[in-house]
């Protein structure tokens, strides 16, 4: 969107800049004294505002046309969209690429093309509306004239002319003189355009094109699952294009997968018989049991993966070295329970599911549109002022990939999705349950100094329990967070086949239950809904972060009880990483200090799904983005452009005309007006909802 991108926000205000509840007649005198008799114009403005204020809901089809005012009949760019107004909220689109929403708390602009969401403070209607005409100080400095004309029929046109030096030179509103609803608004403003050859050159640098393999995605895999698995791969192997050495389980006599002496096409479609066949064992289908009564305090039985009973006893964990392609194929295949080549997966991601790839998982090269890089630079400099050469901030590190394991083989899905439970309990037989998650440390800058890492776990009480957690009044079990060397794989990992503890990384012990007790009527029971807030796991996160910098591998942590002996009930129930109540999902806030360039590099990598060094990022911006980033990443100098283009460009007075065609508002989806469909908040962090997974959310908020 070359010309109208700068007017996206204005387009959202197009209907609203002039709707106000102030008494326009009060200002008519001061305006009239300066400009002559303009009482009729002011009265017309007031009627337009009143017409919209008396309507709770409106819906429009919208067209956007960009032209040079010297040749207004020649449309240089045309877009279409939708616009809706509902009870002081509004929603609109420009083509399918840009969406803007005024919700209850924020003004949101979503760039679907580049998967970016900008969050602004909610627009103040009264101030935004009163400034153009009814504020006497403003109109004396900015307003040149008001002109009312009748172009024909029932329509009137109100022209607002501004003094030189203002953002807009002129605004024309055409409206129905019987309903006072707008037909169109035209904005006149100065801008620069370039030759078509320049735009053709810019368009030649596009998003990565992934060839089709002709292999259809099976019904057992959804786009949501595929994208989530790929994002988990990026999180657990941020430096994946270099390949990795991975701790992997192999049976006695089996060989670890090594780059030398193995088929480089490992896991290609239809291939079998690789050295790690053991990890392909899938869970059996077993029947579940009904949920117990509350007074039995016995939960449903969790699932155990049906592994070969001799597997744990006859195998071992060994280091396996894989190339980038082998790593990607192994990860996707074992997590999705199928066997395809890496080319097939990238085909499905890009072409079947529409996921934007900037880099093939096995390639060092990144292909990025110049406009995307300029957008990233603009957002970075907006968020981090150039005075910040060393940046200290607190960020929310995503906690992902919640996987449970237990010692029973019957099924029960009580831990999946909503719950992350760690316990020893009985349902006829005693069993143990553990959980694992991954901290996505790839979002942190390289070479950062970790200042603190605080983990919050939120109690999540199933309906069949008195409370989320339990211990005997005389016992004090506690939770252990243990770093491991190896990966948890859904449907495969079990307590019998669990990764080893990571040597050199100390576990973190959380305190025993002590607060928020809930009475069950039994004095020996200590039921509790205690939240574990801001638990200090700084030493653990620092060690894991340093390991990621060294190895490029981001291993998970396991949550387990310090005492798993049977005979006494003990357990914790927390919200899982995909809990339906997003406020109960785990939160990890990490404070760090890093150089500006390292923060910029992390900002770019997060947006592109890459793991480039600062020098590589600067090269990417120089050769693909035509921007030369200086040594401390405070400034970007435009490069030569595309083959000598664009030159100085042509300065014009542009016209962006927004035309409205009213539609049946009864068919309008009121759910569109909610900003919460884009994101949810955890503390001060904005996290994307599942349907916007892969989007980058950038708050552009004023400090309160």
N, C-alpha and C positions, 0 to 999 in steps of 0.2 A: 504494500500500500504506500505508494511513493508520496503523493501529494497530501492526502487527507489524514495521514497518521497523526499529524500535529493537531488536527481538529477533532480527534476522536472524543476527547473529553467535552469539548464545546458542543459537539453533536449531541451528547447526552444531555447537555443543558439547553439545547435548542428550544425546547418547549418551555423551559422553566425560568430562563433568565428574566423573563418579563412577567411572570405570574406573581402577583404579590397581594397581600391583604392590607397593605397600608392605604391610607386615604389619599389617593392621588391628587384630589382637589386641593389638599393642604399645600402641596408643592407647586401647584399650577401658577400661583401668583409670582413666586420668585423666578421660575423659568420664563414666565410671560414677560416680566419686566426686562429681562436680558435679551430675549429673542423676539419680542413682539408678542402678539396674541397667539398663544399655543394651547389655549384651554381645551379646544376640541381634540387636539392630538393627545393631550394628557388624559382626557376623558375616555378616548378610545382605548388607550393603554389599560386603563382601569377596568374597562368592560371585558377586555381579553382575559385579564387576570381573574375576574369574577366568574367568567364562563368556565374556566378550568377548575376553580375552587369549588364550584357547585356540582362538579362531576366526579364521582368516586372512582370511576374506572374508564379508561379509554385505550383503544388499540389501533395501531396504524401499520400499514405497509409504508416503507420509507425508501426513497431513492436519493443518492448522493451524486452530485455532478460537479466536476472540477473544470474550470475554464479560465482562459485569460480574458480579463475584462475588455481588452482591446478587440477581441473576437469572441464574444460570449456564445455565439451559435455553434462554435467548434468545441465539442466536449472532449477534453483531453483524458479524462478518466471518469468511469461510471461505476458505482457500486449500488447494491440494494441491501435492504435490511428490514428489521422489525423494530417497533417502538411501542412500549406499553407504559401507561401511567396508572397507578393504583394507590389511593389514600396516602399521598405524599411520598410514595416510592416510585421508582421508574426502572425500566429495563430496556435494553436495546441491543441490536446487532448491526454490524457492517459486514456484509457478505457472511460467510461462515467462519471468518478468521478472527473477528474481534467482537467481544461481548462486554457490555458495561451494565452495572447494576448499582442502584442506590438502595441499599438495604436499611435495616433498622439501626445498624451500628457503623457501617463502613460504606465507602464508595469503592467498587471493585471494577478493574478493567482486566479482562482475560484475553490474552493473545494466544489463540489456539494454534496458530501456525508455528510459533516458536515455543509453545508450552510454557508461557510465562503468565503469572497472575500478579498484578500490582494492587496493593491494598492502601487506600487513602482514607483520611478522616472523612466522616460523613459530611456531605456538603450542607452548609448552613443556608437554607432556602432564603430566609428573610434578608440576610446580608447580601447574598449573591444577587437577589432580585432587586434590592433597593439601590445598589450602587449605580447601575447604568443611567437611571433617569431621576429618581426621586431623592437622591442625596444632593443637597444644594451645593456642598463643597465640591463633590465630584463633578456634577454636571457643569459647574462654572469652569473647572479646569479642563474637562474632557469633551463636553458636549458642544457641537458646533451648531446643529439645527435639527428640528423635527419637521417633516413634510408629510402631509396626508394627501393622497391622490386616489382617484377612482379609475382603475384600469378598465372597468367594464362589468356589466352584469351586477351580481350581488357582492362582488369582491371589492375590497379596499386595500390600499397599500400604505403602510406607515414606514417611512424612511428615517433612520437615525443616522446622522452624520457626526463624526467625531473630529476633534482637533488633530492637527498633524502631530505625529509622535506617539499616538495611542496604538494599541495592539491592532485594532480594527479601524479601517477608514470609514466604513459604512455598513449598516445592516438594513436589509429590506424585509419587511414582514407583509405577506399577502394573506388576508383572512376573510372569512365569510362575514359579511356585515349583518346577517340575521342571527347567526349562532355564535359569532365571535370566536370560532375555532380556526386555527391556523391552517392554511393551505401550503405555505412554503416559507422558509427563511433563507436569505442569501447573505453570506458574510463576505466582505471585501477586505483583503489584507495583502500586504507585500510579501513576496516570497521569491525564490529562485528556482528556475527549472533548467534542465539540461537537455542535450540532444537525445533523440531516440537511440542513436548509436551507443551512447553511454549506458542507457538503461538496458539495451540488449547485451552489452558487455557485462553489466552487473548480474543480469539474469543467467548468464552462462556459468557462473559459479553457484551451483545449487547444492541442495542436500544430497548426501550420499545415495546413489542409485544401487539397489540390491537386485541382482538378476533373479528371475523366477526359476525354480527348480522343477516345477510341474508336479510337485508332491503335495497332495492335499493334507491339511491338518486334520488329524483324527478327532472324532467327536468327544473323546475322553479328555481332550485338552481345550480349554477356553483361552481366549485372548487375555483375560484378566490373570489367569494362572500363568500363562506364558510370560507376560510382561513382568509379573511379580517375581517369577523365578529368575529372569534375566537381571532384574534390579538387585536381587539378593546375590547373584553371581558377582556383579560389579562391587557390591558392598564387601563381600568376603574375599574377593581377589581384585582389589583396586588397581594393581599393576599387572593385570592379566595379559596384556600384550607381550610381556616378557616371559610368559609361562610361569611355572612355580614348582617348588618341591613341596609336596603335600603328604601329611601323615595319613596313611591309608591302611585298612585292614585287609590282609591276605591270608589264605589258609596255609597250613604247613605244606611245604613243597611248592607253593605258588610263588610267582615272581612279582615283584613290584613293577609298576609301569615306568619304564625309563625311556628317555629320549633315544638312546642308542639301542639298536637291536629289536625295536618294536615297529609294527606297521604304522607309518605316519597317518594312514587313513583310518585309524582305530575308531570304532563306533560309527562308521559310515552305515548308511541304511542297509539293513540286511546282514551285516557282518556279525558273527558270533565267535565265541571261544576265546575272548581276551583273558588276560591274566587275573582280572578282578571280578570274575563271574559271580563270586560269592555275594557281592553287593547288589546283585540283581534280584535277590529273593524278595518276593512281594508278600504282603499280609494275606492270610487266609480270611475267608468270610465266615464269621461266627455270629451266633445270635446274641442279642442283648438281654438284659434283665430289667424288670420294672424298678422304679425308684422307691426306696424304702420310706417308711414313715419317719417323721421327724424325731420321735422319741427314741428311735433305735440309734440315732446318730451314725448310721451306716450309709455311706454314699454309694451311688452306682459304681460299678466296677470299671476302671479304665481299660483301654485297649493295650494289649501287648502285640508286637509284631511277631508273626509266626516264623521264627528262624530255625534253621537246622540245629537240633539240640547239641550236636557235637562241635558246632562251628567255633564257639568261643574258646573251647578247650583245645582246639587243634590249629588255631591261627595266631597271628600276631600283628601288631601295628608296626609298619615300616615306612620309611621315607620313600616317596615315589616322585620321580621327576617327570614333568610333562611339558610339552611345548604349548604354546598359546592355543592352537587348534585342539590338541588333545585335552587340555584343561577345560575348554569351553564345552566340548562334546561330552566329556565325562560328567561334568556338573549337570548339564541340562538333562542328559539321559537318566542319571540315577535319581534326580529329583522329580522327573516327570514319569518315570517308570516305563520308558519306551527306548527305542534305539534308532536315532537318525544322525545324519551328518550335521556339522556346524553350518554348512551352506543352507540346509533345509530350515534350520532354526532362524537364521537371519532373514530368509525369504518370508517365513511366517510372521516374524516380528514387523518387518517393514511393509510388506505387500498385503498380507492377510489382515493384520491387526492395525496397520497404520501407525506403528510406533516409529518415531523419528530417530534414526541412527546417524551419528556423525562419524562413527569409526567402527570398522569391523572388529570383532573381539580379538582377532588374531593379527591385526595390522597396526603398525605404528602410525600410519597416515590418518589424518583427520580431514574431512571435507565439510566446510562450513560456509554458508552464504555470508557475504560481506555485511549485509544488513543485520544478520544475527549477531555478528561480532560487535558491530557498532552498538547494537541494543544492549549487549552484555556490558560493554564499557560504560555506556551512559548510566546503566543501573548501578554499576559498581561505584562510580564517582558520586552518584546521588546519595548512596548509602554511606560512603566513607569520604569525608571531606579531605582535600589534598593536604591539609595541615597534619593529618595523621600518618606519620611515617612509621611509627610502631603502634600496632593496634592491639588493645586488650579488650576482649569482649567475652560474653557468655553466650553459647549457642546450645540449642537442643540437638543432641546426637540421637538419631533415630534408633529405637530398640526394635529389632525385627526378628522374624523367623522363630516364633515360639513353637518348640517341639517338645512333646512329653514322652516319657518312657516309664514303664512300670513292670512289675513282676507277675502280672496275671495275663492270661491268654484270651479271656473272654472280653467282649467289647462293651463299651460304654463311653459315650462321647462327652462326658461331663467336663473334661479338661480342655476340650478343643474349642478354640475361638474365644469364648468369653472368659475362660478361667485358666490361670496358671497356678497349679496346685502342687504342693510338696508335702508328703505325708507318709505315715505308716498307719494303716487302718485294717479293718477286717470286713469281709463280706462272706462269711463262712470260713475263708482262709485269710491269713494275714498277707498283706501286700505292701509294697513300697512304690511311691510315685515321685519322680523327679521331673524337672523342667530344664529347658535350655533356651537361650536367646543369643542373638548376635548384636553387638553394639557397632553401628555403622560409623567407624572411626575414619572412613574415607572422606567425610565431610570436613574434617579438621585440616588446617593448612599443614603442609610439610614443614619440618624444622620448627614447629611451634614448641613453646614451653608451657606445659600443662600447669595451671595454677590450682585448680580444684575440679573434682568430678563428684557430683551429688546425684544419687539415684533415689527416685521416689516410686514406691510400690503401693498400690491402692487396694484396700480390702474389697473383695467382691463376693458377696454372700449368696450362695445358691438358696433357692426357696426351701429346700428340704433340710437346711441346717439352721441351728439356733443363731449362729454367727459365722463369720468367714474363717476364723482361726480357733484352734483348740489345743489346750494342754491340761494335764492333771495339775491340780493346785500345788502339789508338792514337787513337781518336776519342771525343769526349765530348758526345754529343747530350744535350739536356735537355728537360724538359717545360715547356710554356708554358700557363698558365691565362689565357685571354683573355676579358674581358667583351664581349658583343656586343649590338647593338641590333636585335632581331628574334627570331623564335621558330623553334625547330626542330620540325618536324612529322613524326611517324612516317610513312614511306611516301612522303614528298614531298621533304623536304630532301635535298640532295646537296652535294658540294663545289662543284659548278658553280652552285648556288643556295644560298649560305650567307649568313646575316646579316652586316652590316658590323661592324667593330670599333666599340666604343662610345667616341666621342671624350670625352676628359676622364677616362677611367678607365684606369689603368695596369694592364698585365698583370703576373702574378706568375710568376717563373721558379723552378722547382724544380731542385735540384742534380743533376748527372749521377750515374749508377750508381757506387757505390764499395764496397759491402759485400755480404756473403752470396753470394759468387761460387760458381758450380757448374761443375765441370769437364766439358768435352765431349770432351776429348782433343786439342783444337786450341788451341795456345797463343795464337793470335790472337783467339780468341773470349772475350768477357766475358759469360757467362750469369750471371744473378743472380735471387734471390728476395727482393730487398730490399724491405721495407715502407717507405713514406714516411710516417712518423708525426709528428704535431704540426707540420706545416708551417705557418709563419706567413703567413697571407693576410689579416692584419688590415686593411691599407690597402685591399685590394680589397673586402672585405666591408663596410667602413665606407662606401666610396663607393657601393656598390650599395644599402646600407641607406638612405642619405640620398636616393638617387634614388627609391626606393620611397615614402618619406615625401612626396616632392614630386610625383611623377607618378602614384602608385598602380599602377605597372607594375613587375613583377619579372622582368627579363630574365635569360636563362641565361648560362652561361659555356661556352666551348669549350676542349677540351684538344687540343693539337697539338704536334708536334715543332718545335723552333727551326729545324731544317734538314730540309726535306722534299725535298731534291734526291735523285734516284735514283742508284743505283750502289753503295750500301752498305746492308747490312741494319742496321736499328736499330728498336727498338720496346719498348713497355711493355704488359704485361697486368696489369690490376688487376681486383678484384671489382667487378661492376656494381651498380647500385642495387637490382636484384632478384635478386642472386646467391643461388643455392640454399643456399650456406653463408653464413648471415646475419652471421657474424663477419668476413666479408671485404667487406662493403658499406662504401662511403665513410662517414666520420664527420666532421661539422663541429661542433666545440664552440666556442660563442661566449660570452664573458664580457661582461657589461654592468652598468651601474648605471642605475637608473631610480627615479622616485618610486613610492610604494606605489600610488597611484591609477592610474598608467600600467601597472604590473604587473597590477593587478586588471582593468583594461580589456582587456589582452591575454589574461588568463586567461578572461574571459567570451567574447571573440571566438573564441578557440581552441575553446571548448566548443560554440559556436553556429554556427561557420562564417560569422561576420559581421566587419565592419570598422567598428565603432562608435567614436565618440569617448567620452571619459570622461563628458561631460555626457549624451550619448545613452544610455550604459549606466546612469547614475543614473536617468534618466527611465524607462528600461525597468524597472528594479527598483522604482521608485516606483509606476508605474501598472499594471504587469502582476504584479509580485512582492509588492506591498504592503510594501516595505521601503525606508525612507529611509536612504540611505547618507550618512554625514557627510562633511565637507570633506576629511579626510585618509584616508578609506576604512578607518578602524579600527573603526567600529561601524555597525550597522544597526538602526534603530528600527522596530518593527512599525507598519505603517500602519493605517488604519481597518478594513481587512478588507473583506469582500464585503458592501456595503450595510448596514453596521452590525454584521454578524456578525463574530466569533463571540461577543463578550461575554466574560465570565470563564470560560466553559466549565464542565464538571461534573467534579469530582474523584471518581474511583472507585478501588476496588481491582480491578484487572483480572486476568483469568485467560487466559493463553495456553496452550492444551493442544495438545501435539504427540503424535499417535497414530501407531503404527508397525504396518504389516502386512508380514510377511516375504515376500519374493519369491524366485524362483530366481536365486541369485547366479551361476550358470553362464552366464547370458545378459548379465551386466553387462559393459559395455565398460571395461576397465582403463585405456584411454587417457584417460578422464575425469579420472583422478587426477593428471595432469601439468599443472603450472601453465605449462609452456612452450608449451602450445597457445594461450595467450592473448597471450604477449609473448616477446620476446627482449631480451637486455641488450647494449648497446654502451657499454662503460665503466660509468658510473653511471646511464646513461639506460635507461628501459624503453620499448621501442617495440612497437606492436601487430603481431601476426602478420597476414598478408594477410586471413585470414578474420574478423579483428576490425578491419579498416580502418575508420576513422572514430570509433573509441572513444578516449576520453581516459583515460590511465593516470596515476593519482596514487599515488605511494609514500607510505605512512604508516609509516615505519620508525624504530626507535630508533637513535640514533647508537651505533655500536659502539666 
